[in-house]
Each structure stands twice: as structure tokens, then as C-alpha cells.
Amino acid sequence: MVFEGYGVGKYCNSHFESTTYLLRILKYKKPGEDEGNINPIAHTDKTFLSILYPNDVRGLEVMTKDGEWVVFQPSPSSFMVMAGDACMGWSNGRIKACYHRTNVREDGSVRYALGVFSYNTGTIEIPKELIDQDHPQQFKSFNHLDFLRFYDKSQGRTKSQCLIKAYCGV
């Protein structure tokens, strides 16, 4: 849908052919007395896309464009789909990576989530159709796995850094 929405559906098959997936069960400890269980590092995922299926315990918080934290309110049949840094690079910055954190506040609850994370095993090329006068090129083509290695070796990362820009920004 995203490829077609941006008029670049012809690239969809080659993208799918070079995509691999990781399925993980995520467990967040229940908070102790008078504390929340915050993953202290708010971050963007280094994936292309992340799809989360949470249980009914709230805990995922997403930052809005205005810098406010909003709690994702899951229903039993809802999924959360988040763009990662690789998607931001591929889309030439048109799709922003989702800045988020985990904060389990409900006393006595454990938060589980099922996550599907997608990674591209080849070179991610920015479609030429997404580069024009109104949207100048922001990223060079990049190898997603090399980007993950760059992330692993990066030291002194701060929550405000956009690592994809540091890696392959123009």
C-alpha cells in the first residue's frame, strides 16, 4: 500500500524479494511499587517496518510531532505499524521513523508484545520518483545490514540523533 500510495509500486516486488523478517516475543517486567517500567531509551527502530501486537496492557508510548508522549491504547484486535529508520531513508524522508518508548504503568501487570521486524538484505535505493524540486535527495542509497552494523558500533548515541542521517544522509 505504501509503495502504491507513493506511485512507486513497480519497486514493490524487488523490495519483498530482498526482505527478511524477525519475529520476537517481547516481555516487559511489571513495575515495582511507586515506579513505572520505562525502557529508558526512547528510540526509533532500525528496521524498515515494525509491526507490534500488544496484549491488553498499555505501555507503548509514541512521540507526536509536537514532542508530546501519547500512550497507544490497544484493542484486542489492533496492531501497531511503525516505520523504521530504513523506511525513512527509502522514502527520502517523506515517512518519518516512529520515535517511541515502553512505559508499563499498570501495577501488577506484565506487558507482552509480539513483534515482526522487517529488514532488507540488499541495497535500499531511493526511488527516483520520490526525489524532485520540492523533495530534494536527503539520503544516499544504503545497505541495510551495513547500517545495522554502523548502529551496533556507534558510541555516544543520544536520543536526538537521527542515525540514518548520520549514516547515509546527503
N, C-alpha and C positions, 0 to 999 in steps of 0.2 A: 504494500500500500504506500509506503514511504517513497519508494523508487518511482512508482507511477504518479504519485502526487507531485513530485518534482519534475515530471516529464522525462525521466531517465530509466524507464522500465526496461529498455534494451540491455542494461547492465546487470539486471537482477540475477539472471541465471549464472553468470560468471562469478558473481558475489557468493551465491549459495554454494557453488561448487568448491569454493575455497574457504568455506566457513566450517569451523568445528565448535562443538558445544561442550560445556561443563555443567553437570547437574550436581548441586550440593544441597544438603540439608543443613540449615543454619540454626543454631540454638544460642539463645541469649539468656544468661543467668537471671534468675529473679532478683529484684533489688533487695538489699538489706533494709533494716529499719531506718527510716528518715533519709533514704537516699534513692536516687534513680539509678538505673543501669545504663549509663551513657557510653557508647563507643566514643571515646574522647576525640577521635579524629573524624571530623566532618570531611567528606571527600566526594570526588566523582569516581565512577568506576572506570577502569582502564579497558573495558570491553567495547564491543560495538554496540550491543544491546544487552540489557539485563532484564529478566522477567522474574518477578517475585510473586509467590503465592504465600501470603502470611496466614497464620492461624488467626483466631479472633482476638488476640491480644495486641492492642495498639503499641507501637514502638518506633515505627519508621517515621522520621521527620524529614521534610523536604524544604529547602530554602526557596522562597519566592524571588522574583526579580527585584523586589523592594528590600530584600535582606531579612525578611521575617521567616521564622520557622513555623511550618504548618504540619500538624500531625495527620498522617494518612489514616483515614477511617475505613478499614477493610470491611467488606461484607463477606459472607461465606463463599460467594462465587466470584469475588473480584481478584484481579491480577494487577500488579503494578509493573508497567513497562517503562524503563528508564534508558535514555540514550547515554552512552558512554563516551569517553574521550575519542575513541576511534571513529565513532559516528559523527562527532563534531568536526573532526578532520576531513572525513569523506564528504560531508555536506558543505564544506568551505565555510564553516561557522554558522550556517543557517539554522542548524539544530544544535542547541546548547546541551552540554553534558549536565546531567541532573546532580546538583550538589545536595548531599543527604548525610544523615547520621542515624544511629539507633539509640533510642532512649526509652527503655521499658520502665514505666512509672507505676503500673498496677501492682500493688502489693500482693505477694503470694503467687504471682503469675510467671510463667516461663514463656518466652516468645520463641516459637519455631517458625521458620520460613523455608520454603522450597525455592531454590534459585536456579534459573537456567541462564548461563552466561555464554555469549557468543564471541568468538574470536576469529579473525581472518588469518589464514595461514600463508597468504601471499602478500603481494604489494597492493596497498589501497591507493587507487588512483582517484583524484578528484574529477568527477565528470566535467568535461569542458562546458556543458550546458549550465553548470552552476557557477561559472565564472563569467562575469560581464562587467560593464561600466559601473553599475550600481553595487555589484558584489565582486570587487577585485580579489584576486587569489590571495588567500590567507595562509594556506598550507601547501607544502610540497608533498608529492607522493611519498608514502612511507610503508615500511614493512611492519605489520602489527606486532609480530613476535619480537622484532628488534626493539620496538617501542616498549614492550613489556620488560625486556632486559634493561633498557635505559631506566625504566621506573625502578626496577629492583636495585640498581646501582646508585640511584640518586640519593644524595645525602642532603640534609638540611632543608628538606621539603617543608613548605609552610602551607597552611590551608588555603591561602590566597593564590598560590602558584597554579598556573594552568600548564601542566606538564606537557600536554600535546603541543602547545605553542612553543615551549622551550625545546621540544624535540624536533619538530618539523615546521615551525611557523616561518612564514616568509618575512 
